[in-house]
Amino acid sequence: MSDKPPFSFYHLLRHKSLLNLIFLFLIQSSNILVSIISMPVLIRAVGVEEFGRINLAFSVILLVNVLVGFGYSLSAPKSVALNQGNLSALSAKVSEILWSKLFLAFISLIILGLLGFVFGFFEDFFLILWWSTVLLFSEATASVWFFQGKERLQWVSVINVFAKLTYLLLIIWCVQNANDSYLANFFLGLTALAGNIGLLIFIHNGMKIRLIRPKFYTIIRSIKANFLLFLSSLASHIAINGGLIILSFFASAAVLGPYSIAERITMVLRMAPVLISQAVYPRASILYYEERKKFFSFLAKVEMATLAVGILIILGVQLTAPFIIQLIAGETLGNAVLFLKILSFIPLASGLNLGNMLMILVTEQKKVLFHSTWVFSVYMLVASFFLTEFYGGVGLAIALISTELIIFIVTTLLLKRKEPSNVSQFYRAVFSSHSYS
């Protein structure tokens, strides 16, 4: 007779990792829904070419936001999860992270201002870009990492829904033609910033986490400690999100617009493996230090579920790509359909590396992450420049898919050298019929 307790749907729903996944899903699904609705609204108001400029400005801000985030999305949830029993230590850590990110946001604003106003960069879309800088401060004040570490994401999901709905209403009311295009990213950042400030007030007053200003040397020390994670995040971001910027060097706005639509949809779909990894990260960290055997079987189940989701995404997109583009763009764009069908393989390819990434994070193998991300980032830049120059958007899409495969191969090899036992146990669990439940 088995000693395992009978399956209980009620207990399943109370599982913290599952609840984390559900609330992260609610956060991202609201993002997806608003993105799906806002894209055709913006395209019809400002045109495909101007939408390409909006998306290009957004891509630049996302790149600069890597500096603002500085790898804290990788380190902070674990710090919160491991310190949540000590209110004083947790308050100090949360304050340190928050003020460090605000400091980096101001530095980023100054850098963009100098590049645009003094050196004349971003001339074709600088007005849109400058109004988009509010997104730097919405990134700095974001507290998803805190609630993720606490495995209490319900408040974030509620605030996120209200912020996104407000953003949607604002662009419907205020963005009427191409002259209003600068407001699109501004409203996105403004509504997110308002929601983030509300959550910080709740953390301070409702959860009794004292948000105090740390000494400047504490901020510098925190930034130094996260430097390798920042470099890894930067390389990873370039490899994953730098394609549109590269395409802008070779393609006209007429090509950039359709590719922007397909890329925006793909980035939404690519959230699937990211969403799963964020949901299980705190639980995986605790299991690794407290119940090592269960950690590997838990990780194997997560990996297989992620790959299954990736396959479903491919099948769904291949069948519905023309309908999706028609729904979003309001017209049949053959190039956009082709780009989307090719890019639909990215979520599956990126899901291959999920187990490796979680092992790196819980074992704090920062150097492995640093080396692997910079290797595949260099590969992405070289492959993207060559393939985009000769094959345009199709070449770029192929380069991005191959980059995800290189990520998996390089990370596995480097992790195998540093943590051979962990890698062996993980892949043994993946191919084993025994799993933790």
N, C-alpha and C positions, 0 to 999 in steps of 0.2 A: 504493500500500500504506500502511495506517495505521501510524503510529509508536507508537500506544498499546500498552502491554504487554497480553498476554492476561489475561482475567478470571481471578482466582484467589480462590477462596472462603477459602483460608487467609489471604491478605493482607487480605481484607475483614474477617475476624475480628480481625486485629491492628490495624485502624484505631482510633486512640485515641478518636475521637468515638463510634464504634460501641460500643466497649467501655464507654465512659462511659455511653452510653444503656442498654446491657444491664444494667450494675450499678445504675443509677438505677431501671431497670424492676424489678429484683429487690427493691430497697428499697421502692419504692412498691407493688409487687404484694404483698409481705408485709404492708404497711400495709393494703392493700385487703382482703386475705384475712382478716386479724384483725378489721378493721372489720366485714366482712360477718358473721363468726361472733359477734363480741361484741355487735352490735346486738340480735339476737333474744335472746341470753342476758340482757342487761340489761333489755330490755323485758319479758320474761317474769318476771324477778325483781322489778323495781321498778314495772312498769306504764308505760303510754304517757305519762301525765301527768308522772310523776317523771322519765322519760327526757327529756322536754322540758326539765325544769329542769337536768338534767345537761348537756344540749346547750347550754342558754342560758349556764350557767357556763363551759362550754368556749369558747363564742363570745366571752365577755368576756375570758377569759384570752388567746385568740388575738389580740384587739384590743390588749391590754396588751403582748403579746409583740412587737408591731410596735415599741414603744419599746425593748424589750430587743434586738431584732435590729438596729434603727437603720439599716437599709439596707445592712448589711454583706454580706448574701447577694447583693447586686448588685455591690458593689465588691470584696469580698475574693477571689473566685475569679480575677479578672483580676490582682490584685496577686500572688497566689501563682503564677499561670502565668508572669508576667513576671519574677519574682524567684527562681524555683526554681534558677537557676544560682549564686546567691549565698547560701550557707547562713547567714551572719551577718545579712544584710538580711532574709532570710526569717524567721529566728528572732525578730528584732525586730518584724516586722510581725505575725506570728502572736500573739506575746505581747501586743502592743498591742491587737489586736482582741479577744482572749479576755478581758483584764482590763477593757476598756471595756464589754463586754457584761455581765460580772459586776457591775460598778458600776451599770449601768442596771437590772439585775435587782433589786438591793437597793433602789434608788430606787422601782421599780415596786411592790415588796412593801410599802413604807412607805405609798405612795399608796393602795393597795387597803385596807390596814389602817385608815387614817384615814377613808376613805369608808365602810367598813363598820362599824367599832366606834364611831367618833365621830359621824359624820353620818347613820348609819342607812340607807345605800344597800343595795341588793341584799337587802332583808329577807326576801323569799320564798325565796331560795336561797343565802344568805350562807355557811351551813355548808359546802355543797358547794363554793362558790367559794373559801373560805379553804383548804380541803384541796387545792384544785386549783392553788394557788400554787407548788407544787413544779415545775409546768410552766414557770414563769419561769426556773428554774435549769437545767432540761433544755434550754431554748432557749439560755441563755447559754453553756452548755458544749458545745453541738452543734458538730461540726467537719466537717460535710459540705462546707462551703465550701472547707476546706483540701484535702480529698481530691479534690473536684471540680476545683480549680485544678491539682492534680498529675495529674489524670486517672488516679487510682488508687483507685477506689471499691469495690474488692472487700472490703476490711476493713470498711468501713461497712455494706455489704450483709449480711455475716455477723453482725456485732454487732446490727444492726437486727432480723434474724430472731429471734435468741435473746431480745432484749429484748421483742419483741412476743409471742412464745410464752409467756414468763414472765408478762407482763401478762394474757394470756388465761387462763392457769391460775389466777392470783390472783383474777380476778373470778369465775371459775366456782366456786372454793372459798369465797370470802369474801363475795361479794355475794349474799345470800339473799332480801332483802326491801327495801322502800322505806327502812327505817331505815339500810340499808348503802349508800345511793346516794352518799354523800360519798366512798366509797372508789374509785369508778370512775375519775375523773380523777386521783386521787392515785396509784393504781397505775400509770396510764399515764405520769405524770411521773416516778415513782420508778424504774421500770424503764429509762426512757430516760436518766435521769440516771446510773444505774449504768453503762450501756453507754457513755455519753459520757465518763465518767471513765476507763474502760478504754481508750478510743481516745486520749485525751490522754496517758495513760501510755505508750502505744505510740509516739505522735508524739515524746514527749520522750526515751524510752529507745531505741526501735527505729529511729527515723528521724533521731536526733541533732539534733532541733530544740529548742533551749534555750528552755524556757518560764520566762521571768523576769518579775518584777514591774516594770513600767515606772514612771517617775516620774509623779506625778499630773497634771502639766501636759501630759505626752504623751497621757494618756487624754483630757483635755479637748480638746486639739488634734485628736485623732482624731475625737472626737464632733463637733466643729465642722466638720471637713472633710466629714463624712457627713450634715450637717444637711439639705441639700436632698434627698438620697436618702431620708432618714428621712421627711420630709414627703411625698414622693412615695409611699413605701411605705404610709404611714398613709392617705393619700387612696385609694390603690388597694385597700387592705384594707377600708376602709369601704364602697367601692363594690361589692366582690365578696362580702364576708362579713358586712356589717352588716344584711342583710335580716332575719335571725331576731330581732335585737334590736328592730328597728322593728316587726316583726309582734307582738312581745310587748306593745307599747303598745295594740294594737287587738283582739287575738284572745284567746280563752280558752285554757286549757291543752288543751282537747279539740281545738282547731284547731292549736295550737302543736306538739303531739305528732306528728300525721301530717306536718305540714310539715317538722319536724325530721328525720324519717326520709328524706323525699324530698331534702331539702337535703344531708344527710350523704352520700347516694349520689351526688348531683350533684357535690359537692366532690371526691369520689373520682374521678369521671369527668373533672372539669376538670383533674386532675393531668396528663392526657395532653399538652396543649400546654406546660405548665410543665415537665414531665419532659423533653420534647424540647429546649426552650430551654436548660435547665440542662446537658444533656449536650453540646450543641454550643457553648456559650458560650466555654469556653477555646480550643477549636480556631478558632472564628470570630475571636477576639481576635488570635491569632497570624497567621491568614491576612490580616486587615485590614492589619496593619503590615508583613507580609513579601511577600504575593502578592495584591495588591488585586483583580486581575481574577478570580482564583479565588474570592475572598471572596464576590462577588456571585452567581456561579453556584452556589456551595455553599449560600448563604443561600436562593436560589430553590428549590433541591431540598428543603431543610428545610421551607420554607413550604408547598409543594405536598403533601408527605408529611403535614404537620400537618392540613391541610384534609381530606385523604382519611380520616385517622383520625377527625376530627370527624363526617364523614358516616356512617361505619360505626357510630359511637356512637349517632347519632340513630336509624338503622335498627334497631339492636339493642334499644334501649330501647323504641321504639314497639311492637315485637313482643313484648317480654318483661316490660313494666312490671308487669302484674298478678302474674306469677309471682315477680318480684323482691320486691315488697311482701309477698306471701304468705310467701315464704321468710324474710324478715327480721323481719316483725312477727308472724308466726304466725296472721294473720287477714287477711281482705280489707278493706282500708281504701280506699274509693273516692276520697276526697280525696287521699290519698297517691299513688295511681296517677295521678290527673289532674295533680297538682303535678309528679311525676317526668317525665311525658311532655312537659310544657311546658319544664321546666328542662333537658331533654336537649339542647336547642339551644345551651346555653351553651358547651360545649367547642368547637363549630364557630365560634361568634361570637368567642370569645376567641382562637382560632387565627388569625383574620384579622390580628391585630396583632403576631404573633410576629416577623416580619421587621423591623417598625419598632422593636420593643423591643431586638432584638439590635443594630441600627444605633445606637440611642441609647446603649447600654451600651459598645460598643466605641469609639465616638467621644466618649464622656464628655459627652454633651449633657444635663447634669443639669438645666439650666433648662427645656429642652423637656419632660423627664420631669416636672418639678415642675408646670409650667403645665398640661400635658395631664391629669395625674392629678387635680389640683384642680378643673379644669373638669368632668370627668366624675363626680367625686365629688359635687359640688354638684348636678349633674343627677340622679344616683342618689338622693340624699336627697330632693329635691323630688318626683321621679317616684314614688318608693317610698311616701312619706307620703300623697300624693294617691290613688294607685292602690290602696294597701293599705286606706285608709280606706273606699273605695267598693266594692272588689272582693275584699278579704281576701287570702288566700294566692295566688289566681290573679293578682290585680293585682300583687302583689309579684314573682311569677315573671316576668310580662311586663316589669315595670320593670327587672329584672336583665338580661334578654336585650337590651332596648333600650340599656341602659348599655354592654354590650360593643360594640355597634355604634357608639355615640357615642365610645367609647374609640378605636376604629379610625379614625374620621373625623377627630377632633380631633388625634390624634397624627400622622396622615399630613400634615395641613395645616401643623401647626407644624414638623414635621421638614422638610417641603418648603421652608419659608422659610429654615431654618438650613443645611440640607445638600441643596440642590436637585440637585447632581450625583449624590450617593450614592443619593437616592431614585429618580432617573430610571434610574440603572444597575441598581438592584435590580428595579424593576418591569419594566424591559426584559428582564432575565434571567428573571423569572417567566413572561413571555409568549413567551420565545424557546425554540426547540427545542434550543439548545446549552446544555449544563450541564457543570459540573466533575465529574469522576469520578476 
